[in-house]
């Protein structure tokens, strides 16, 4: 090899990954991201691209906090909303593998009260149905405590059910996953946030969690809801709930931590978690869940929605390209995690506030950024 070529290769190895892999100059790549962020008035956006099973690009633009003008980082923590559901499902699959749960278990035998659709009283509602949003349960009574669906505590409990046979139809429902969290506690004997920390986050080396007081509050990215032409900070996203935690009852108080949407994690750590599912349960030399369990999570149980067990399969995020993942939205935040387990690439996009509009069921800002990154890194 000529000396000049060797020097070039050595120099290339020293370049940041985002410089090596970008198919356009880094400054132009950043300018493109900024243009999309500006189009939707995003407060801040953090992105991570994984290619060939490795993180190859990470970038944050905009503000972590508008008042202080502190710049956003890909290591800042966001309350990522409904992507949290897949963490709850991952934990459940661990217990299934241990034989302590079965996806066909009757939820009534797991949760501590009767769970039956009054229109279909002989049809058991199973753990699989909760995980896939096919339980026939809805959020019309709310989902912050279990009294809303418990016949012994709410005279209007029946409103929490749709007029569709359990297992026969899809309806997205947050109550499903708060119940999943309670079942996890009742079976494991551990508080929900503690179980997730010990059995899911720590093995992957992720600095994340559901309990606010277990995290560095200086890393929290302020979330902003866009209302009447203004962005308003939403401090409730990081309420510690200390008094409620002091009176905590396993299997009942679980919604305090919101298994359905309460995880706080950075874009970079979310990408690491994504790689575990991309590799069918394996990451950092550890098998967090079995290949069979990971594949089952990614297997659609509803044809139109493509929803499996807390993960969805879609070709609408990048038109014509099959991706697996989930989105989240709460308190003005919009989060996106999608990957291709066959070709080993994926994208994480999180904004702490933007002007939101939707197309094909996805927030346009997130979808545009994913398509932009796909074009420049994958296509």
C-alpha positions as CSV (number, residue, x, y, z in Angstrom):
1,X,0.0,0.0,0.0
2,X,1.4,3.4,-0.9
3,X,2.4,5.6,2.0
4,X,0.0,8.4,1.0
5,X,-3.0,6.0,1.0
6,X,-2.0,4.6,4.4
7,X,-1.8,8.1,5.8
8,X,-5.3,8.8,4.4
9,X,-6.8,5.7,5.9
10,X,-5.3,6.4,9.3
11,X,-6.6,9.9,9.2
12,X,-10.1,8.6,8.2
13,X,-10.1,6.3,11.2
14,X,-9.7,9.4,13.4
15,X,-12.7,11.2,12.0
16,X,-16.0,11.3,13.9
17,X,-18.5,8.6,12.7
18,X,-21.0,11.2,11.6
19,X,-18.3,12.6,9.2
20,X,-17.3,9.2,7.8
21,X,-20.9,8.0,7.1
22,X,-22.6,11.2,5.9
23,X,-23.2,11.1,2.2
24,X,-23.2,14.9,2.1
25,X,-20.9,17.3,3.9
26,X,-21.7,17.5,7.6
27,X,-22.5,21.2,7.5
28,X,-25.1,20.6,4.7
29,X,-26.5,17.6,6.6
30,X,-26.9,19.8,9.7
31,X,-28.4,22.6,7.6
32,X,-31.0,20.2,6.2
33,X,-32.0,19.1,9.7
34,X,-32.2,22.7,10.8
35,X,-34.5,23.6,7.9
36,X,-36.9,20.8,8.9
37,X,-36.8,21.9,12.6
38,X,-37.4,25.5,11.6
39,X,-40.4,24.5,9.4
40,X,-42.2,23.2,12.4
41,X,-40.7,25.8,14.9
42,X,-39.1,23.0,16.9
43,X,-37.7,24.1,20.3
44,X,-35.0,21.4,20.1
45,X,-34.4,18.1,18.2
46,X,-32.1,15.2,19.0
47,X,-31.3,12.6,16.4
48,X,-29.3,9.4,16.3
49,X,-28.7,7.2,13.3
50,X,-27.6,3.5,13.5
51,X,-26.1,1.9,10.4
52,X,-24.5,-1.5,10.1
53,X,-25.5,-2.1,13.7
54,X,-23.4,0.9,15.0
55,X,-24.3,4.5,15.9
56,X,-22.9,6.5,13.0
57,X,-24.4,10.0,13.5
58,X,-25.8,11.9,16.4
59,X,-26.8,15.5,16.4
60,X,-28.8,17.9,18.6
61,X,-30.1,21.3,17.5
62,X,-32.1,24.0,19.3
63,X,-32.7,24.5,23.0
64,X,-32.8,22.3,26.1
65,X,-34.4,25.2,27.8
66,X,-35.8,28.3,26.1
67,X,-35.4,30.6,29.0
68,X,-31.8,29.8,29.7
69,X,-30.9,29.3,26.1
70,X,-29.0,26.2,27.0
71,X,-28.3,24.1,24.0
72,X,-29.9,20.7,23.6
73,X,-27.6,17.6,23.7
74,X,-28.2,14.0,22.6
75,X,-27.3,13.0,26.2
76,X,-30.1,15.1,27.7
77,X,-33.0,13.1,29.2
78,X,-36.5,13.3,27.8
79,X,-39.8,11.8,29.1
80,X,-40.2,9.8,25.9
81,X,-43.9,8.9,26.3
82,X,-45.3,5.8,24.6
83,X,-42.0,4.3,23.4
84,X,-41.9,3.4,27.2
85,X,-44.5,0.7,26.4
86,X,-41.9,-1.4,24.7
87,X,-39.7,-1.4,27.9
88,X,-42.7,-2.7,29.9
89,X,-43.3,-5.4,27.3
90,X,-39.6,-6.4,27.2
91,X,-39.8,-6.9,31.0
92,X,-42.9,-9.0,30.7
93,X,-41.2,-11.2,28.1
94,X,-38.4,-11.9,30.6
95,X,-41.0,-13.3,33.0
96,X,-42.7,-15.3,30.3
97,X,-39.4,-16.9,29.5
98,X,-39.0,-17.8,33.2
99,X,-42.4,-19.4,33.2
100,X,-43.7,-17.0,35.7
101,X,-46.2,-15.5,33.1
102,X,-47.9,-16.8,30.0
103,X,-49.2,-14.6,27.2
104,X,-52.5,-16.5,27.3
105,X,-53.0,-15.9,31.1
106,X,-56.3,-14.4,32.1
107,X,-55.7,-10.9,33.3
108,X,-58.3,-11.3,36.0
109,X,-56.1,-13.8,37.6
110,X,-53.1,-11.5,37.5
111,X,-54.3,-8.0,38.3
112,X,-56.4,-8.7,41.5
113,X,-59.9,-7.9,40.2
114,X,-62.3,-9.0,37.5
115,X,-61.3,-7.8,34.0
116,X,-64.2,-8.8,31.7
117,X,-65.9,-6.9,28.9
118,X,-69.6,-6.9,30.0
119,X,-70.7,-7.4,26.4
120,X,-68.5,-10.5,26.1
121,X,-68.5,-11.8,29.7
122,X,-67.3,-15.4,28.8
123,X,-64.3,-14.2,26.8
124,X,-61.1,-14.0,28.9
125,X,-58.9,-10.9,28.4
126,X,-55.3,-12.1,28.2
127,X,-51.9,-10.7,28.7
128,X,-51.2,-10.9,25.0
129,X,-54.3,-8.8,24.4
130,X,-53.1,-6.1,26.8
131,X,-49.7,-6.0,25.1
132,X,-51.2,-5.7,21.6
133,X,-54.0,-3.3,22.3
134,X,-56.6,-5.9,21.3
135,X,-58.1,-6.2,24.8
136,X,-61.2,-4.2,24.0
137,X,-60.3,-1.9,26.9
138,X,-60.3,1.9,26.3
139,X,-59.2,5.1,28.2
140,X,-62.6,6.8,28.3
141,X,-62.7,6.5,32.1
142,X,-59.1,7.5,32.4
143,X,-56.0,5.4,33.0
144,X,-54.2,6.9,36.0
145,X,-55.6,4.4,38.5
146,X,-57.3,1.0,38.3
147,X,-60.5,2.0,40.1
148,X,-61.8,3.2,36.8
149,X,-62.1,-0.4,35.5
150,X,-62.7,-2.2,38.7
151,X,-66.4,-3.2,39.1
152,X,-65.9,-3.0,42.9
153,X,-64.9,0.6,42.9
154,X,-66.6,2.3,39.9
155,X,-70.2,2.1,39.1
156,X,-69.4,3.1,35.5
157,X,-66.6,0.6,35.0
158,X,-68.3,-0.8,31.9
159,X,-67.5,2.4,30.0
160,X,-63.9,1.3,29.9
161,X,-64.8,-1.4,27.4
162,X,-65.5,-1.2,23.6
163,X,-68.3,-3.0,21.9
164,X,-65.9,-5.4,20.3
165,X,-64.9,-8.9,21.3
166,X,-61.6,-9.1,23.1
167,X,-58.9,-10.3,20.7
168,X,-60.9,-9.3,17.6
169,X,-60.0,-5.6,17.2
170,X,-57.4,-3.0,17.8
171,X,-57.7,0.2,19.9
172,X,-54.7,2.0,21.4
173,X,-55.1,2.2,25.1
174,X,-52.8,3.5,27.8
175,X,-54.7,1.7,30.6
176,X,-53.5,-1.6,29.0
177,X,-49.9,-0.8,29.9
178,X,-50.4,0.6,33.3
179,X,-52.1,-2.7,34.1
180,X,-49.1,-4.5,32.6
181,X,-46.9,-2.6,35.0
182,X,-49.1,-3.7,37.9
183,X,-49.0,-7.3,36.8
184,X,-45.2,-7.1,36.6
185,X,-45.1,-5.9,40.2
186,X,-47.5,-8.6,41.5
187,X,-45.5,-11.4,39.8
188,X,-42.0,-10.2,40.5
189,X,-42.5,-8.7,43.9
190,X,-40.5,-5.6,42.9
191,X,-41.6,-2.1,42.4
192,X,-42.1,-1.4,38.6
193,X,-39.3,1.2,38.3
194,X,-36.9,-0.9,40.2
195,X,-37.5,-4.0,38.1
196,X,-37.0,-2.0,34.9
197,X,-33.9,-0.5,36.2
198,X,-32.4,-3.7,37.4
199,X,-33.5,-6.1,34.6
200,X,-33.7,-3.9,31.5
201,X,-31.7,-0.6,31.8
202,X,-28.7,-1.6,33.9
203,X,-27.8,-4.7,31.8
204,X,-27.6,-2.4,28.7
205,X,-25.7,0.3,30.6
206,X,-28.5,2.9,30.1
207,X,-28.7,6.0,32.4
208,X,-32.4,6.1,32.4
209,X,-35.4,5.4,34.6
210,X,-39.0,6.0,35.6
211,X,-38.4,7.4,39.0
212,X,-37.5,11.1,38.7
213,X,-35.5,11.1,42.0
214,X,-33.3,8.4,40.6
215,X,-32.0,10.6,37.8
216,X,-29.9,13.8,37.5
217,X,-32.5,16.5,37.1
218,X,-30.0,18.8,35.5
219,X,-30.1,16.5,32.4
220,X,-33.9,16.9,31.9
221,X,-34.8,18.6,28.7
222,X,-37.7,21.0,29.3
223,X,-40.8,20.0,27.4
224,X,-43.0,22.6,25.7
225,X,-46.6,22.4,24.6
226,X,-47.5,24.6,21.6
227,X,-50.7,26.5,22.5
228,X,-52.2,29.6,20.8
229,X,-49.1,30.5,19.0
230,X,-46.8,30.1,22.1
231,X,-44.6,27.4,23.6
232,X,-45.4,26.8,27.2
233,X,-43.1,24.8,29.5
234,X,-44.6,21.6,31.0
235,X,-42.9,21.0,34.3
236,X,-45.5,18.3,35.2
237,X,-43.6,16.0,32.9
238,X,-41.0,15.5,35.6
239,X,-43.1,15.6,38.8
240,X,-41.4,13.4,41.3
241,X,-44.6,12.2,43.1
242,X,-42.6,11.7,46.4
243,X,-45.6,11.7,48.7
244,X,-47.4,9.1,46.6
245,X,-44.3,6.9,46.5
246,X,-44.1,7.0,50.3
247,X,-47.5,5.3,50.4
248,X,-46.8,3.0,47.5
249,X,-48.7,-0.3,47.3
250,X,-47.3,-2.9,44.8
251,X,-49.8,-3.8,42.1
252,X,-52.0,-0.7,42.9
253,X,-49.9,2.4,42.9
254,X,-48.1,1.5,39.6
255,X,-49.5,4.3,37.4
256,X,-47.5,6.7,39.5
257,X,-44.5,5.7,37.3
258,X,-46.6,5.5,34.1
259,X,-45.5,2.2,32.6
260,X,-47.4,3.4,29.6
261,X,-45.3,6.5,29.0
262,X,-43.1,7.6,31.9
263,X,-39.5,6.6,31.0
264,X,-36.9,9.3,31.0
265,X,-34.0,8.5,28.6
266,X,-31.6,10.3,26.3
267,X,-31.6,9.9,22.5
268,X,-28.3,8.2,22.6
269,X,-29.4,5.6,25.2
270,X,-32.7,5.1,23.4
271,X,-30.6,4.2,20.3
272,X,-28.7,1.7,22.3
273,X,-31.9,0.1,23.5
274,X,-33.2,0.1,19.9
275,X,-30.1,-1.9,18.8
276,X,-31.1,-4.6,21.3
277,X,-34.4,-5.1,19.6
278,X,-32.7,-4.7,16.2
279,X,-30.5,-7.7,17.2
280,X,-33.5,-9.7,18.5
281,X,-32.8,-9.3,22.2
282,X,-29.0,-9.1,22.1
283,X,-26.8,-6.2,22.9
284,X,-23.4,-5.5,24.4
285,X,-22.7,-9.2,24.6
286,X,-25.9,-9.8,26.6
287,X,-29.1,-11.6,25.7
288,X,-31.7,-9.5,27.4
289,X,-34.6,-11.5,26.0
290,X,-34.5,-14.5,23.7
291,X,-34.5,-14.3,20.0
292,X,-38.0,-15.9,19.9
293,X,-39.4,-13.4,22.4
294,X,-37.9,-10.4,20.4
295,X,-39.3,-11.8,17.2
296,X,-42.7,-12.3,18.8
297,X,-42.7,-8.6,19.9
298,X,-42.1,-7.6,16.3
299,X,-44.8,-9.9,14.8
300,X,-47.9,-7.9,13.9
301,X,-51.1,-9.2,15.5
302,X,-53.3,-6.7,13.7
303,X,-53.2,-6.4,10.0
304,X,-54.1,-2.8,9.4
305,X,-52.1,-1.3,12.3
306,X,-49.2,-3.7,12.1
307,X,-49.0,-3.8,16.0
308,X,-47.3,-6.6,17.7
309,X,-46.3,-6.6,21.4
310,X,-45.6,-2.9,22.1
311,X,-43.8,-2.6,18.7
312,X,-45.4,-1.8,15.4
313,X,-44.4,-2.7,11.8
314,X,-45.0,-0.1,9.2
315,X,-44.0,0.9,5.7
316,X,-45.6,4.4,6.0
317,X,-42.8,6.1,8.0
318,X,-40.4,5.8,5.0
319,X,-42.8,5.0,2.1
320,X,-42.4,1.4,0.9
321,X,-39.7,0.6,3.5
322,X,-40.6,-1.8,6.3
323,X,-39.5,-0.5,9.7
324,X,-40.2,-1.7,13.3
325,X,-40.6,0.7,16.2
326,X,-42.9,3.0,18.1
327,X,-43.7,6.7,18.6
328,X,-44.6,8.8,21.7
329,X,-46.3,12.1,22.4
330,X,-47.0,13.9,25.7
331,X,-46.5,17.3,27.2
332,X,-45.4,18.7,23.8
333,X,-42.7,16.0,23.2
334,X,-42.7,13.8,20.2
335,X,-40.5,10.8,20.1
336,X,-39.7,8.3,17.3
337,X,-37.8,5.1,17.2
338,X,-37.8,2.9,14.1
339,X,-35.4,0.3,12.8
340,X,-34.8,-2.4,10.2
341,X,-33.8,-5.7,12.0
342,X,-32.7,-7.3,8.7
343,X,-30.4,-4.6,7.4
344,X,-29.4,-3.4,10.8
345,X,-30.1,0.3,10.6
346,X,-32.4,2.6,12.6
347,X,-33.3,6.1,13.7
348,X,-34.2,7.9,16.9
349,X,-35.7,11.4,16.6
350,X,-36.9,13.3,19.7
351,X,-38.2,16.9,19.9
352,X,-39.0,18.7,23.2
353,X,-41.6,20.8,21.4
354,X,-42.8,21.7,17.9
355,X,-45.9,22.7,15.9
356,X,-47.3,19.3,15.3
357,X,-49.3,18.1,12.3
358,X,-49.8,14.6,11.2
359,X,-49.6,12.5,8.0
360,X,-50.1,8.7,7.8
361,X,-50.4,8.7,11.5
362,X,-46.9,10.3,12.1
363,X,-45.9,13.7,13.2
364,X,-44.6,15.4,10.1
365,X,-41.5,16.8,11.7
366,X,-40.4,13.3,12.9
367,X,-41.3,11.6,9.6
368,X,-39.5,14.3,7.5
369,X,-36.3,13.9,9.6
370,X,-36.4,10.1,9.4
371,X,-36.8,10.3,5.7
372,X,-34.1,12.9,5.4
373,X,-31.7,10.7,7.4
374,X,-32.7,7.6,5.5
375,X,-31.9,9.3,2.2
376,X,-28.5,10.5,3.4
377,X,-27.3,7.4,5.3
378,X,-29.2,4.3,4.0
379,X,-30.7,4.7,0.6
